[in-house]
Amino acid sequence: MFGRLFTLIQKELLLAFRDPQSRRLLILPVLLQLLLFPFAATLEVRNATLAILDNDGGAQAQELVKRFAAARAFPTVHLVTDQAALRRTIDEQRALVGVEFPGDFSRRLQQGASAPLLVIVDGRRSNSAQIALGYVQSIVEDYSDERVQAAGGAVPSRVVLRNRYNPNLEYRWFLLPSLVAIITTIGSLVVTALSIAREREQGTFEQLLVSPLTPALIMFGKTVPALLIAFGQALIIALAAIFIYRVPFTGSLPTLGVCMILYALSLAGFGLFISSICTTQQQAFLGVFTFMVPAIMLSGFVAPVENMPPFFRGIAWVDPLSHFIVILKGVFLKSYGLALAWPNMWPLLLTTGVTASLAYWMFRRQVA
Amino acid sequence: MSGHRPVSWRRLRALCLKESLQIVRDPSSALIAFVLPVVLLMIFGYGINLDASRLHIGVLSEDPGPEATRFVAALAASPVLETHPAAVRSALDHALAAGDIRGYVVLQSDFGARLARPGATAPVQVITDGSEPNTASFVAAYVQGVWSTWLAERAADRGEAFAPPVEVIARSWFNPAALSRNFIVPGSIALIMTIIGALLTSLVIAREWERGTMEALLSTAVTRSELLLSKVLPYYALGMISMLLCLAMAVWQFGVPFRGSFVLLLVYATLFLGSSLGLGLLLSTVLRNQFNAAQAALNAAFLPATMLSGFVFEISSMPAPVRAVTYLIPARYFIASLQTLFQAGFVGRILLDDFLFLTASAALFLGLSALKTRRRLD
């Protein structure tokens, strides 16, 4: 029996790697994505432009303008001369943030009164705008604090902020562990779901069915290459994350290995299930797609799961990606071992069991 | 090539009919045109919420005094923060590692005493989960907000004048409540149209090559332009229908304002569909294998449209070489014009740039696939 199984696996691997075109398609995109995405996928705000309308021109306003210009978050600062120009700059997205000093800004400060500072952000890009607004606010707060202290006032309390696991909030440290899961997903799903559909379309699936192999063995034979591809791709990305992108790896390597296998299994489960209900490659591909897009979008990679409405949080729980991403961030940044990873490991096992059984049942029904 | 004119309307009609029948008869096509857009838009609209609306944070107050109690109450009263009180620090550390909370606040036992002593500062320690950088900065910002309100109220209660010298008054133009949905939903229309344009066509045409029906078609009197048009037009119609469906959902379901011109939207959607249909055609003509065409379309059309288009991730924040790559991605221009048409209405400078780039990329991809098809005919 093992001889047969081995032959089947060999055949599957040959199919995946024999053709130079399909070989390239399994490896090149991974490398390209590894090169581009860590730089592209960021919610940080960099290279933002600030437009300043200084109706005041006094010493205090000038001091703040100088501080804005020196801020690292705003490498470019536009000085505009009237409100129409400020409006146009924001409208045409030449600046993300606009700051308008009222005409009596310096006078009010000199008199010891509180001076308002109007900050306009481009709400079309609400997330970046909020973050940039935060930068402006902290520059203004520092300036305010200094004025209070210079006037002999005391600050009774202060917020002391510390970011654990990622002290400088490097977005890349968050992104690369997540990419290990995301990039792997595509390759292994496409391989499992489409390879059976392709056999069906070409009529070779019937040949497999009349061979001495049982449906379970056929499923197993389809799973192994997908596991190898997923594991290989994940390994490449994980190594690149550690050695090229210098993301710290604080957790346990065996835990990562075990979880990678669990994740690949659960993907294979979904892939087999999709292929069991599809008859053509086109349908299988659409099935993969219908599974994959929600799986990636609701995984907590783009936006945190806790921000979603309850129904979508339910879907996220079934989503193997959301659990694997938590585990990946855990083993990379939060020193996860098996104990901490377990709450996210058993859902993976559960989904694998359910999808694989469903697929098995569907295949059995088709054979009978 | 036979056929005297490049396009005979009768033949084109017949071909389009054949193509449309093929679409209508495959059950999965109805799924793509009507169900998938709705499902995806729901996912993008509800699932991608960048506005922290429910932040779980832990609170540890080692000081039972009234000042600390008031601060803890102020945190709990925040509509955004959901506080989880804890008795020991290790419990908070564990919850943070497990991801149950996104940060915690610690008030040390001498918090009240330090506040009372002139010249001393009472620290409010905030520890965030840096493994979620975006959420971590929201945690810091919201706690800071609660803290400054608390400080101002405390000063007012004590009869001290408390006003920060400079007070920031923030306005968010186009989107006063700064809802991330208002920019995510228009952008996702571009993604959905990419799926229909590039993915579906690449699969369908690769299938024709695989099954040999493309050769059969090519051996008839059909000209190259007719063949291309017959592949493009039905999928164009499918794409436009789903675009209109998305528009209706965006406006009525998600309440995203549409301030621009409907005619302009049709023009931009047409141009964008032109380029993604062109890309789909090109890939399938070059690869001629559904399996590979599907993967290539995913990598060449869908992923760039998600990651490099400004859909979620800001293009201006990317480093210069990656920014240069984004200029090659048609979705970038379509997303920019969608966001402008929805939220701003009309901004000539942005829309003109987008128009030129979209026209160029549509011409490029359609032209290339026409070239590749001819080579086969010779």
Chai-1 contact restraints between the chains, C-beta under 6 A:
chainA,res_idxA,chainB,res_idxB,connection_type,confidence,min_distance_angstrom,max_distance_angstrom,comment,restraint_id
A,Q21,B,N292,contact,1.0,0.0,6.0,A-B,restraint_1
A,S22,B,N292,contact,1.0,0.0,6.0,A-B,restraint_2
A,L25,B,N292,contact,1.0,0.0,6.0,A-B,restraint_3
A,L25,B,Q295,contact,1.0,0.0,6.0,A-B,restraint_4
A,P29,B,N299,contact,1.0,0.0,6.0,A-B,restraint_5
A,F37,B,M307,contact,1.0,0.0,6.0,A-B,restraint_6
A,F39,B,M318,contact,1.0,0.0,6.0,A-B,restraint_7
A,F39,B,P319,contact,1.0,0.0,6.0,A-B,restraint_8
A,F39,B,V322,contact,1.0,0.0,6.0,A-B,restraint_9
A,A40,B,M307,contact,1.0,0.0,6.0,A-B,restraint_10
A,A40,B,L308,contact,1.0,0.0,6.0,A-B,restraint_11
A,A40,B,F313,contact,1.0,0.0,6.0,A-B,restraint_12
A,A40,B,M318,contact,1.0,0.0,6.0,A-B,restraint_13
A,A40,B,V322,contact,1.0,0.0,6.0,A-B,restraint_14
A,A41,B,M307,contact,1.0,0.0,6.0,A-B,restraint_15
A,A41,B,F313,contact,1.0,0.0,6.0,A-B,restraint_16
A,T42,B,F313,contact,1.0,0.0,6.0,A-B,restraint_17
A,T42,B,S317,contact,1.0,0.0,6.0,A-B,restraint_18
A,L43,B,N134,contact,1.0,0.0,6.0,A-B,restraint_19
A,E44,B,S317,contact,1.0,0.0,6.0,A-B,restraint_20
A,V45,B,S317,contact,1.0,0.0,6.0,A-B,restraint_21
A,R46,B,S317,contact,1.0,0.0,6.0,A-B,restraint_22
A,N47,B,S316,contact,1.0,0.0,6.0,A-B,restraint_23
A,D91,B,V347,contact,1.0,0.0,6.0,A-B,restraint_24
A,E92,B,V347,contact,1.0,0.0,6.0,A-B,restraint_25
A,E92,B,R349,contact,1.0,0.0,6.0,A-B,restraint_26
A,L109,B,P165,contact,1.0,0.0,6.0,A-B,restraint_27
A,S114,B,A163,contact,1.0,0.0,6.0,A-B,restraint_28
A,S114,B,E167,contact,1.0,0.0,6.0,A-B,restraint_29
A,A115,B,V166,contact,1.0,0.0,6.0,A-B,restraint_30
A,P116,B,E167,contact,1.0,0.0,6.0,A-B,restraint_31
A,P116,B,I169,contact,1.0,0.0,6.0,A-B,restraint_32
A,L117,B,V166,contact,1.0,0.0,6.0,A-B,restraint_33
A,L117,B,V168,contact,1.0,0.0,6.0,A-B,restraint_34
A,L118,B,I169,contact,1.0,0.0,6.0,A-B,restraint_35
A,V119,B,V168,contact,1.0,0.0,6.0,A-B,restraint_36
A,V119,B,A170,contact,1.0,0.0,6.0,A-B,restraint_37
A,I120,B,R171,contact,1.0,0.0,6.0,A-B,restraint_38
A,I120,B,W173,contact,1.0,0.0,6.0,A-B,restraint_39
A,V121,B,S172,contact,1.0,0.0,6.0,A-B,restraint_40
A,G123,B,S172,contact,1.0,0.0,6.0,A-B,restraint_41
A,G123,B,W173,contact,1.0,0.0,6.0,A-B,restraint_42
A,G123,B,F174,contact,1.0,0.0,6.0,A-B,restraint_43
A,G123,B,N175,contact,1.0,0.0,6.0,A-B,restraint_44
A,G123,B,A178,contact,1.0,0.0,6.0,A-B,restraint_45
A,R124,B,F174,contact,1.0,0.0,6.0,A-B,restraint_46
A,R124,B,F183,contact,1.0,0.0,6.0,A-B,restraint_47
A,R124,B,Q339,contact,1.0,0.0,6.0,A-B,restraint_48
A,R124,B,Q343,contact,1.0,0.0,6.0,A-B,restraint_49
A,S126,B,N175,contact,1.0,0.0,6.0,A-B,restraint_50
A,S126,B,A178,contact,1.0,0.0,6.0,A-B,restraint_51
A,S126,B,S180,contact,1.0,0.0,6.0,A-B,restraint_52
A,S126,B,F183,contact,1.0,0.0,6.0,A-B,restraint_53
A,N127,B,L50,contact,1.0,0.0,6.0,A-B,restraint_54
A,N127,B,S180,contact,1.0,0.0,6.0,A-B,restraint_55
A,S128,B,E314,contact,1.0,0.0,6.0,A-B,restraint_56
A,Q130,B,A178,contact,1.0,0.0,6.0,A-B,restraint_57
A,L133,B,A170,contact,1.0,0.0,6.0,A-B,restraint_58
A,G134,B,A141,contact,1.0,0.0,6.0,A-B,restraint_59
A,Q137,B,V168,contact,1.0,0.0,6.0,A-B,restraint_60
A,V140,B,V166,contact,1.0,0.0,6.0,A-B,restraint_61
A,V140,B,V168,contact,1.0,0.0,6.0,A-B,restraint_62
A,S144,B,P164,contact,1.0,0.0,6.0,A-B,restraint_63
A,S144,B,P165,contact,1.0,0.0,6.0,A-B,restraint_64
A,S144,B,V166,contact,1.0,0.0,6.0,A-B,restraint_65
A,R147,B,P165,contact,1.0,0.0,6.0,A-B,restraint_66
A,V155,B,T121,contact,1.0,0.0,6.0,A-B,restraint_67
A,P156,B,L115,contact,1.0,0.0,6.0,A-B,restraint_68
A,S157,B,A122,contact,1.0,0.0,6.0,A-B,restraint_69
A,R158,B,T121,contact,1.0,0.0,6.0,A-B,restraint_70
A,R158,B,P123,contact,1.0,0.0,6.0,A-B,restraint_71
A,V159,B,V124,contact,1.0,0.0,6.0,A-B,restraint_72
A,V159,B,V126,contact,1.0,0.0,6.0,A-B,restraint_73
A,V159,B,Q144,contact,1.0,0.0,6.0,A-B,restraint_74
A,V159,B,W147,contact,1.0,0.0,6.0,A-B,restraint_75
A,V160,B,P123,contact,1.0,0.0,6.0,A-B,restraint_76
A,V160,B,Q125,contact,1.0,0.0,6.0,A-B,restraint_77
A,L161,B,V126,contact,1.0,0.0,6.0,A-B,restraint_78
A,L161,B,A140,contact,1.0,0.0,6.0,A-B,restraint_79
A,R162,B,I127,contact,1.0,0.0,6.0,A-B,restraint_80
A,N163,B,T128,contact,1.0,0.0,6.0,A-B,restraint_81
A,N163,B,G130,contact,1.0,0.0,6.0,A-B,restraint_82
A,N163,B,A136,contact,1.0,0.0,6.0,A-B,restraint_83
A,R164,B,I127,contact,1.0,0.0,6.0,A-B,restraint_84
A,R164,B,G130,contact,1.0,0.0,6.0,A-B,restraint_85
A,Y165,B,G130,contact,1.0,0.0,6.0,A-B,restraint_86
A,Y165,B,S131,contact,1.0,0.0,6.0,A-B,restraint_87
A,N166,B,G130,contact,1.0,0.0,6.0,A-B,restraint_88
A,N166,B,S131,contact,1.0,0.0,6.0,A-B,restraint_89
A,L169,B,G130,contact,1.0,0.0,6.0,A-B,restraint_90
A,L169,B,P133,contact,1.0,0.0,6.0,A-B,restraint_91
A,L169,B,A136,contact,1.0,0.0,6.0,A-B,restraint_92
A,Y171,B,P133,contact,1.0,0.0,6.0,A-B,restraint_93
A,F174,B,S131,contact,1.0,0.0,6.0,A-B,restraint_94
A,F174,B,P133,contact,1.0,0.0,6.0,A-B,restraint_95
A,V190,B,Q295,contact,1.0,0.0,6.0,A-B,restraint_96
A,L194,B,F291,contact,1.0,0.0,6.0,A-B,restraint_97
A,R198,B,F291,contact,1.0,0.0,6.0,A-B,restraint_98
A,Q281,B,Q290,contact,1.0,0.0,6.0,A-B,restraint_99
A,Q282,B,L203,contact,1.0,0.0,6.0,A-B,restraint_100
A,Q283,B,S28,contact,1.0,0.0,6.0,A-B,restraint_101
A,F285,B,L203,contact,1.0,0.0,6.0,A-B,restraint_102
A,F285,B,A294,contact,1.0,0.0,6.0,A-B,restraint_103
A,L286,B,S28,contact,1.0,0.0,6.0,A-B,restraint_104
A,P294,B,I43,contact,1.0,0.0,6.0,A-B,restraint_105
A,M297,B,I43,contact,1.0,0.0,6.0,A-B,restraint_106
A,M297,B,G47,contact,1.0,0.0,6.0,A-B,restraint_107
A,L298,B,G47,contact,1.0,0.0,6.0,A-B,restraint_108
A,V302,B,I48,contact,1.0,0.0,6.0,A-B,restraint_109
A,V302,B,V312,contact,1.0,0.0,6.0,A-B,restraint_110
A,A303,B,I48,contact,1.0,0.0,6.0,A-B,restraint_111
A,A303,B,N49,contact,1.0,0.0,6.0,A-B,restraint_112
A,A303,B,L50,contact,1.0,0.0,6.0,A-B,restraint_113
A,P304,B,T135,contact,1.0,0.0,6.0,A-B,restraint_114
A,E306,B,R54,contact,1.0,0.0,6.0,A-B,restraint_115
A,N307,B,N49,contact,1.0,0.0,6.0,A-B,restraint_116
A,N307,B,S53,contact,1.0,0.0,6.0,A-B,restraint_117
A,M308,B,G47,contact,1.0,0.0,6.0,A-B,restraint_118
A,P309,B,Y46,contact,1.0,0.0,6.0,A-B,restraint_119
A,F312,B,Y46,contact,1.0,0.0,6.0,A-B,restraint_120
A,F312,B,G47,contact,1.0,0.0,6.0,A-B,restraint_121
A,V326,B,G99,contact,1.0,0.0,6.0,A-B,restraint_122
A,K329,B,S131,contact,1.0,0.0,6.0,A-B,restraint_123
A,L333,B,S131,contact,1.0,0.0,6.0,A-B,restraint_124
A,K334,B,A97,contact,1.0,0.0,6.0,A-B,restraint_125
